[in-house]
Amino acid sequence: MNDWPFASLRQVIDEALERYLAPQAEVPERLRQAMHYSLLGPGKRLRPILVLLSAQACGGDYRNALPAACAVEMVHAYSLIHDDLPAMDDDDLRRGRPTCHRQFDEATAILAGDALLTLAFEVLSELEPGALAQDGCRTLARAAGMAGMVGGQMDDLLAERHELPADSQLLHRIHLRKTAALFRAAAHLGGLIATWHRDAEFREAALRALDAYAISLGLAFQIADDLLDVEGQEGHVGKRVGKDARRGKLTFPGLLGVPAAREKMFAAQEQALAALQFFGPAADPLRQLAEFVVRRKA
């Protein structure tokens, strides 16, 4: 990931994540190792970086949003552990390494995911003031829960089993929840923390702009991910490629064809960039993030 333009922020995030996963007498070491393996494995830390860049776009100090960034990455790591399980997507490779259940065992992987999910809310609950912590926990819970990531994953599985009609409407509904929901929560958390003491009018306008950006960014990211499964090289992507087609999963290239999917991806990127006009130059790093998402090779 030498081309990742936010390597310094990734390092800041990784150092904070390491602190949250320091050994503790009450925590079984095997559980901690499995959590650490999945949370701090190779990765861009795109979602927590989105938290920090959203705070900066609103004029805030990204360091104040670092706990929220870590919480978002914990939820993301938990979701990958569970998605990779045999009962779900049945993957044996993630980020160029064996998946958590392959490296350890299935039961340990399930527990590691459970522990990361609950740790995320413990971290968020410590935000100050308490009302900010409450709003933050609510935001992340809705994104991760039955109307968000979990619901999107359920419909994804039902579509794969041909129990739901495979059309563009369903595809959008799946990824507005399975993928874009966590992008939206990340942007919202960063903006919320940065604008907590600003006037309500600015806060509401900033959060609306960030939400519009994150929805389109999440869609562009998912289409890029689908395209990598069709066109990517396993050594670059870090996971098995061609698997979606073999499993009969509902994807943008599979439904629309590769050229139309790519066109839709770039249209989503343009929509994301348009949403940032409210912030002016302060959002340039978010613009850079949107550019990277559609050009990435992994």
Secondary structure, 3 states (H helix, E strand, C coil): CCCCCCHHHHHHHHHHHHHHCCCCCCCCHHHHHHHHHHHCCCCCCHHHHHHHHHHHHCCCCHHHHHHHHHHHHHHHHHHHHHHCCCCCCCCCEECCEECHHHHCCHHHHHHHHHHHHHHHHHHHCCCCCHHHHHHHHHHHHHHHCCCCHHHHHHHHHHHHCCCCCCCHHHHHHHHHHHCHHHHHHHHHHHHHHHHCCCCHHHHHHHHHHHHHHHHHHHHHHHHHHHHHHHHCCHHHHCCCCCHHHHHCCCCHHHHHCHHHHHHHHHHHHHHHHHHHHHHHHHHHHHHHHHHHHHHCCC
